[in-house]
Amino acid sequence: MMNFAPLSILGLPGGSEIPILGLVILLLFGGSKIPQLMRGLGQGIGELKKGLEEGKQAFKESSEEKKEEPAK
């Protein structure tokens, strides 16, 4: 059996806390707003991944340019 004690130190929700959080979110935002919230969250994650990929590409191009420059 695995010990997940280090995760509890981080304050992550456990087994019985997840349904309670879902119920609280449902009560706060209502059933009609949840799809909009999830769509916005998905778009935000997509933008983050796109930005990370662009950053990786820019870093790669920059390091390739440095390799091509002659040493002084």
Secondary structure, 3 states (H helix, E strand, C coil): CCCCHHHHHCCCCCCCHHHHHHHHHHHHHCCCCHHHHHHHHHHHHHHHHHHHHHHHHHHHHHHHHHHHCCCC
